[in-house]
Amino acid sequence: MTIEQERAAIAAAPKQMLIGGKWCAASGGGTFDVYDPSTGEVLCQVADGTPEDGMRALDVAVGTQESWGRVPARQRSEMLRRAFELMHERADELALVMTLEAGKPVDEAKAEIALAADFVRHFAEEAVRIRGNYQESPAGGGRIIVTRQPVGPAILIAPWNFPLSMGARKIAPAIAAGCTCVVKPAPETPLTMLMLADIFAEAGVPDGVVNVVTTNSPAEVVEPLITSGKARKLSFTGSTAVGVHLLEQAAKRVLKVSMELGGNAPFIVFDDADIENALDGLMMTKMRNGGETCTAANRVYVQRSIMDTFAGKLADRMSGFVQGRGVAEGVTLGPLITEKQRGTVEALVADALESGAELVMGGARPDLPGYFYQPTVLKDVPKTARVTREEIFGPVAPLIPFDTEEEVIAAANSTDYGLVAYIFTENYRRALRVAEAMETGMVGLNQGSVSNVAAPFGGAKMSGLGREGGSEGIDEFLETKFVAVQL
């Protein structure tokens, strides 16, 4: 990939907000910088939306809702199907821009585009499956009619780590259900979302249905939208701390809310597991996007009798990563998203070592520009270390020994979070026992990925509310109405 190709891709990407079908600058004329995390250099400037811009976008969404809600489901489905096709047609340009602003290797970016497109196709199919019910009243003399209708204008807040797939997973069901929306992308990765909005517009989605407000002051822009009483739905993916704050705001207007929040995923390897398969699964969930995922294995529990073997084999796997700019040939591990995030990872590793963990490999910054951190394996991590309680969001695998099934179940559940758990064992009775005991919204059983467009994605406890994907994903954008009929 040449510098000229990179510059051309960034130059071609939209950098203004999309409101009412028109690309526009921020009302105050402000912009903010978008950085390449692999170099720390500025890629471009994007419109820095104001609270007034946010309200203007919401007013457009409100004004468009009635007409959009009347569009037949088949037409909405065909728009999404066309967007699916356009995403594949533009996969190369989407992947390049995503790699430049998010840092992930281009092959990972292409895999994310394929997943995002699958979400769009899935909800194209779900759009024509919205069902109600008709039945006789049990007491006689009437009928019960149940219908499903669009909940109304939605506020969609997407994260930086998967800017396209998480954006598609929110926007597509909103379109399928007949809801208009205001989308707020992360300031770290706004370009990918703007390109996605452009694709929806080209696919025939009417002006004012999908509005995008970019801003480097999300709290100031989002709160008035939530508390205005004009929106009826809030979907957020991000940290638990921010999610709790948004829930407090949403409660004032009783918005329908769905949230995917933080995780502290346990990854449990029993001594009867297929070790190579467990390593495959761990590499998938731990190292995808450099470990910057809510579903990443955060606490790796390894039965004591196989700890040394597992640690050695894991170190061999981790040493095979090639770090560098995601656009470079052969690179398999990109940078962390910001210098702040790298500092967080460094502090967690330092705390684990001070607490008594053994450093097997890594644990330092490589000699590279940008926000890189070495793949790191920590062995015999004590339960008092911060990495057992806090989300790492980096390429660090802390291995924690355990002896019994009962012990590891208690340890795995000893957290306020409950997004996903991973279990590796060849004993199917144990597999089902432990899977059912996990206090999580999802379980990966002998596999390191739980992402599937046809399955409900979401967490328990402080890891979130509601579900995305599956048939449940469109339910989050629908309201149930009961009509009582007298005969």
N, C-alpha and C positions, 0 to 999 in steps of 0.2 A: 504494500500500500504506500503510495507516494504522498508527500506533504501536499501536493497540488490536489490530489483526490480528497484528502481530508478537508482541506479548506473549501473545496467545491461543495462537499456534502454539508458542511456547517452553513455555508452561504445560502444553500438552497432550502434549508429548514426554516419553517415559520418562526418568528421571534416576537410576534405581537399576540395580543389576546384575541380570542374569537368570541364575539358577542353578537347575537342576532344574525349570524351568517356573515359578519364583516370582520376583517382583521383590523385591529385598532391599537393605537398606542395607549399607554396609561394616561389617565386624565391629568396627572401632574407632569407628564412627560418623562418620568423617571425610568431608569433601567437598573438591572443588577447583573453582575458577572456570573457566567457559567464557566466552571473550571474543568480542565482535564486532570483527573486525579492521578494519572500516571506521570505527569510532569509538574503539576501545580500551576500550570500556565492558564491564562484566560482563553477560552474558546470563542466567546462572543458575549453580547449583552442581550438581555431579554426584557420585555416590558415589565415594569415593577408596579403591578396593579395596586390600587388604593381601595379603602372601604367603599368609596363611591362607585368604583368600577365593579366591585363585587355586587353591590345592591342593584346596579344597572343590569348586570347579567341575570340576577335573580328575577328582577321585574320582567325581563324578556322571557325567561323560562315560565313564569307565572302566566304571562299573557299568551304564551303559545300552548299551554297545557290543554286547554279545552279542545282545540282543533286537533292537536296531536293525539289526544286520547280517543278520538273518534275514527282515527285511521284504522282500517281493517287489519287484523292480525297478519293475514297473508302478505299484505304490502310491507308491514314492518319486517316480517321474516325475510322477504326478498331483498330489502335494503341491507340487512345484516349479512345475507349470503353474498351479496356483491362486495361488501366490505371485507369479508373473508378472502375472496378472490384477490382483491386489491392488495391485501396484506402480503400474500404470497408473491404477487407480482413485484412488490417493492421491498422484498425481504433484504436484498443486498444494501440498499440505501438506508433502510431502517437499522440494520445491524451495525453499519459503520457509525452512524450518529450515536446509537446507544452505547457502543464501545467507547467512543470518544468522551461522552459525558458521564458514563457510569464506571468505566474502567475495565469491565469484564472482557475476557477474550472473545473474539468475534464469533467463534463457534458456539460459545454459550449464548451470545446475543441472538444468533440464528435459531437456537433451540427455544429461546424465550419467545421469539416471533411466532414460531410454529405453535407453541402452547397458546399464545394470545389469540391467534387465528382460530384455533380449535374452540376456545371459549366463545368467540363470536359465532361460529357455525353452530355450536351446541345451543346457544340461546336463540338463534334463528329457528331452530327446530322446536324449542320450547315455546316460542311465541304463539304457535298454532295449537298448543296443547293446554291452554288455560281453560279449566273446566269449572263448572258450577254443579248444582244439584237441584232436583225436583222430586218432591215426595209428598205423600198424603200426611196430613196432620194426624198424629196418633189419636187425638180425641175426636177426630172426624170433623166434618163441616168446613174444611179448608185445605189449603195446600201450602207447602213450604218451598219457596224458591230461594236458592243461594247462588249469588253471582260473585265474580271476582272483578274488581275494577282497579285501574292505576291508582296508586296511593297519592300521587301528585308530584310536584316539583321536588327534585332530590339534590342534595349537596353531596358530592362525591370527592373524597380526599384520598389521594393515591400516594404511595411511598416511593422512595428513590431507588430501592434495591431491585425491583422488578417493574420498571416504569411502564412497559407496554402490556405485560400479561395482567398486572393488577389493575391497570386502567381499563383493559378490555373486560375483565371479570366484573367490573362495576358498571361500565357504560352499556355493555351489551344487554344485560338483563333489564336495565332501565328502559332502553329502547324497545325491547321485546314486550315489556309490560305496558308500554304506552306512557312512560313518564318522561318529562323533560328534565334537564339537569344542568347544574353548574359544577364544573370540574375544577379542582384546585390541585395541580401537580406539585410535586416536591421541587423546591428551588434548585436542588442539586441536579435534577434531570428533567427539565421542562421540555426540551426539544422533542423528545420521543413522543410525549403526550400530545404536543401540538401537531406533530405529523399524523398521529392516530386520528385526531379530530378532523384533520383535513381529509383523511381517507373516508370517514363517515359522511362528510359533506359530499364528496365525490360519488359515494355510493347511493346518494339520493335522500339522505336524512334531511328533512326540511330545516331551513334557517330557524334558529332559536331553540331547537331541541337539545343540541349539545353545545354548551357555552363553556369556554375555558378561560379562567383568570389566573395568570401567573403572578406570583408575588414573593418578595423576600421578607414580608411581614405577615405570615399566615395567621397569627393570632388576631391581629387587628382587623384583617379582612374577613375571617371566617365567623367570628363571634356575632357580628350584626346579622349575618345571614341566618344563623341558627335561631337567634332570639327575636327575629323580625315577625315571626308568625306567618310568613309567606311560604316557607318551605314545609314539606310534610315528611321528609325522609332524610336521614343522615347515614352515610356509609363511610367508614374511616378505617384505614390500615396504618398502623404506626405503634408507637410506644404505649405502654399501659398508663404511664403518667399523663400523657396528653389525652388518651382516651377517657380517663376518669374526668378530666377537666371538661372535655366536650360533652360527656354525659350529663354533667351538672348543668351545662348550658341548655342541652336538649330537653332536660326535664322541665324547664320553665315553659316550654311549648308542647310538651308531650309528643315529641317527634318519634316516628318509627325509626329505630336505630339498629344498625348492624355494625359490628366492629371485629376486626382481627387485630389483636394486640400482642404484647410480648410473649415470648416463650422461654422455657427452661427445660428443653426436651431431654429426658433420660434415654440413653441408648444402652440396653442391657444385653450382655453377652454371657450366656451360661456355658459351663464347661463341656456340654454336649453339643454345642453349636458347630455348624460348618464354618470354621474360622475364615476360610477364604471368602465365603459368601458374606460373612459378617464384615470383613474388611471392605468388600465391594460396597456393601450398604453404607458403611461409615464414611467411605470416601465420597459417596454420592451426597449424603445429607450434610456432612461436615464441610466439604470443600466446594460445594456448589456456590457460585458467586463469592468465592473466597471466604466462605463461612458467614457472610452477611445476609442471613435469612432467618426468619422467625422460627422456621421448622428445623434449623440446624441442630445436630446433636450437641447439647451443651454440657451434659454430664455423662461420661462414658463409664458405665459400671461393668467391670470385668471380673468374673469369678476368679478368686485368688490363685487357684491351681493352674490357670492358663495365662496369668498376667504377664509373666516374662516373655512367653512365646508371642502373645498378642502384641505387646509393646514393640518387640523387635521387628515383627512383620509390618506393623503400622509405620514404624520409622522408615523402613525400606520403601514403602509405598509413598510416603510423604516426601522423601528425598527426590522423587522422580519429577516433581513439579518444576516447570521452567517459568520464572517470573520475568515480567517485562510489560511493555505496552501491549494492550490486547490486540492491536492491529498488526503486530509483528508476527511473522511466521514461526510456528512452533511454540508460542507462548501458551501456557496452560493455567497460569495464575496471575491475576491482575492485582492492582493496588486496593487498599481500603478507600472508602469514599472521601474521607477528609483527614486532615492532620489531627483533628480532635478525636476522631474515632481510633486512629492509630495510638494516640496517647492513652485512650481507655484500655485498649488491648494490652499495651505495655504494662500498665498499672496492675491489671488482673494477673498477668504472668508473674510479675515481681512479687505480688502478694502470695501467690501459690508457692513460689520458691521459698519465701520467708517463712511460710507456714509448714514447710518440711517436704514439699513435693520434690521429685527428682526430675531434672531436665534431661530428657532423652535426646532431643534434637531441637534446633532452632532457637527461639527465644531472643531474637535480635532483629534490627533493621538490616536489610541487605544494602549493598553499596549501589543504590539506584536512586534517581530523582523521583519525586512523587511520594505517595503515601504507602509504600510497601512495607510488609512485615513478613518475616520468614515463616514457612510452615513449621509448626511447633507441636511437639509431643511432650506432655508432662505425665510422669508415672507416680503411682502411690500418692495421689493428691488427697490430703486430709479433708474431712467433711467440714472443717472450719474455714477453709479457703473461700474467698469471695467468688471464685469461678463456679462454686456449687450453688450459689444463690443468685448471681447476676448474669444477664445475657452477655455472651462474649462478643458476638458479631465480628468474628475474625478467624483466621486459619489456625486455631489452637485447639488441640484435643487433650483434655484433662482425663486421665484414666484413674478411676477410683475403685479400689478392690472391695469385694464383698464375698461372704461365705455362704449364706443361705437364701432361699427364695423369699422367705418371710422378711428377712433383713432388707433385701433390695427393693421389695415392694414398698416397704415403709419409707425407705430413703427416696425412692422415685417420687412418691406422693408428698414428700415433705417440702412443698413449695406452694406459693400462692398461684402459680401458673399451671395451666393445663391444656396446652395447645396440642401436642403430639408426643407419643412415646414410641420407641422402637425396641423390639424384642427379638432375640436370636436364640433359638433352641430347636433341636430336632425332636423333642418330646412334645407331641401334639397336645397331650393333657395339660402339661405345664404351660404350653403356649396359650391355650384358651384361659386357663386360670389366671395367668398374669395379665393377659390382655383385658379381661373383664375387671381386674382389680385396678387397672390404671385410671386415675382421675383426670382423663384427657378427652378432648373431643375427637381425636384420631389416634390410631395405632398402626404402625408399620410392623407387620409380622414377617420376619425373615426377608424384609426388603427395606431399602433406605429411602424410599420416596412414597409419599402419600398423595401427590398431586395427580388429580384425574378430573377432567372437566365434567364427567358424569357423576361425580361423587360430591357429597356436601363437605365443604372445607370450613373448619372453624374450631374454636376451642371452648374449654370449660373454665370455671373459676375466673381468675383475673386475666385470662387470655382472650376474652372476647364474648360477644353476643351474636346470635344469629349465624347464618351459614352463607357461603358463596359457592357457586357451582352446583351441579346436580339439578334436580327439579326444585330443590329448596331455594336455590339462588334467585329464581324469579319470584318466589313467594314473598321475598323481602320487599318487593316493589308493588305488591298487590294488597288491596284492602278487601275484606270479605263483607258482602252486604246480604242481609236476610230480608226477603219480601214476604210478608204474611198475606195470603189470599183467602178471602171468604167466599164460599160457594153457596 
